[in-house]
Amino acid sequence: MSRDKISEWSATAASNTDVGGVNINEGCPPSTINNAIRELMAQVKDQQTGYDNDNFVVGGNLTVDGTSTLTGIPTAPTAADGTNTTQLATTAFVQTKVGTVGTMAAQNANTVAITGGTITNTTIDSITVGTNATGAKTISTSNPSGGADGDIWYKV
């Protein structure tokens, strides 16, 4: 069998009896060694450039093939909506999820700002939004009850 790609080479040295069809078996003519080395160099260059379309496995953990891009800024395919696996998430996938959440400003010592949405579930009796140095902020369909000085109650 002609070994035309690096992936066709054997890890057992004695099994590599040709490279690209050039005989390198025991007893081969010395003149074929020059041609074999040239062929070997061409195959390594083809592997490096991806010209031979030969997958490349690194340490048994990473397979670099025609869909892998790991130069400069690594890229990956964006997962389909609803994907919940251990595969890597691209920034494009994350943006589709974060974009639907809305935004909430950081809570300062005595204020909280909520932007980017509305509360539509009015069957909730009470929601505690957060606390600050002086008390809790509660959104409720009921009239204020209980609490402590500094609490803020939003009736909806």
N, C-alpha and C positions, 0 to 999 in steps of 0.2 A: 504494500500500500504506500503510495506517495504521500509523504507528510508535508502538506502545503500550508498549514497554519500552525501556530504555536500550540493551540489546543489539541492538536493531533500528536504532539510529541509525547513520549513516554517518560515517566519518572524513573524507569529502569533503564539506565544508560545503554546496556547491551541490546535493548529492544529498538533503539534508534539506529536503524540500518540505512536510512536514506533521509535526505532533506530536500524537499521539492523535487523528488525524482532523481536526485544525484546520489549515486551509490557511495555510502561511507561504511559499508560492512567490512569486517575483518578481511584483509587481503586485497582491498580495493587498490586500484592504481594511485600512486601519489598525486598524479595530476588532478584527480577528482576532488581532492581535499580543498584546493583553492576555489574550485567552483562551488563546493558545498558551503564553505565559509561565506562566499558572496551571496549564495541563496539564503543562508541563515540570516545574514544582515538585512537582506531585503524583507524577509518575513518579520523580523523584529520591527523594522520601520513600518510595514503595513499594519502591524498590531498597534503601534504607537499612534498612527494617524487614523486608525479605524477603517482603513481602506478594505481590509479583508472581511469586515463584518463578523469578526470573531469575538464572542463574548469573553470577558476577562474577569476571573474570580480572584478576589484579594482575601487571603486568609480564611476562605470558606464562609465569610460573613458578608462581603460586599460583592455583588455582581455588577460589573460595568458592561452595559450592552448598548444597543442603538438608541435606547430611550434615556440613558443617564447623561446628565450634564453636571460636572463637578469642577468647573473652572470659574475663576472670578467669584461671582455670587452664585452659590448652588441653587438650582431650580429643581422642581419636582412637579408631577401632575397634580392638579387641584382635585381633591376628592369630591365625589358626588354629594349633593345635599342629603343630609341624614346619615352620613357615614359616622360610625361609632366603633372604630377599631384602633389598633395600635400604630397604624400607618402615620407617617409624618403629615402634619397639616401645613399647607402653604399659607402665606399671608393672604392670598386671594380667598382661600376657604375661610380663614378667620374673619376677614372683612365682611363676608356674607352673613356671618353669625352676629358679629358685633354691631353691624349696621342695623339690625332689626331690634336691638335691645333698647335703643334710646340712650340718653346720657343722664348722669347725675353728677352735679358739681360736688367737689370735696366739701365736707362739713367743717365750717369754722367754729370757733369757740362758742359763739352765741347765735349762729344762723345755719340754715340749711337751704339749699336751692335745688329744686327738682325741675328739670327741663326735658323736653323731648317726648312727652306722653301725657296721658290722662289716666285717672283711676276710673274704671268703668264698672267694677264689681261693687255695687252698693249693698250687697247682702252681707258684707263683712261688718261685724259689730265694731271692731277696733283694730287699728294697725299702729304699732309703735314704730315711728320713722327713725328715731335715733335719740341720742342724749347729748347734752352739751354740759358746760360747767354749771348750769343752773336748773336743768330739768329735762324731761322727756318731751318729745313732739309726737302727738297722737292724731291720727285721722280716724274719724268715727261718724257713723250715721246717728249716734245717740248724743244726748246732751252731756256736757262734761260731768264727770263724777269722780270723786276721790282726787288723788294726785297730791302734789306738793308745790310749794312756792317755786316759780320759775318754769313750771310745765306749760306747754303750749298745746291747745286742743283745737283741731280743725274739724268742723262739722260739715259733712257732705250730704 
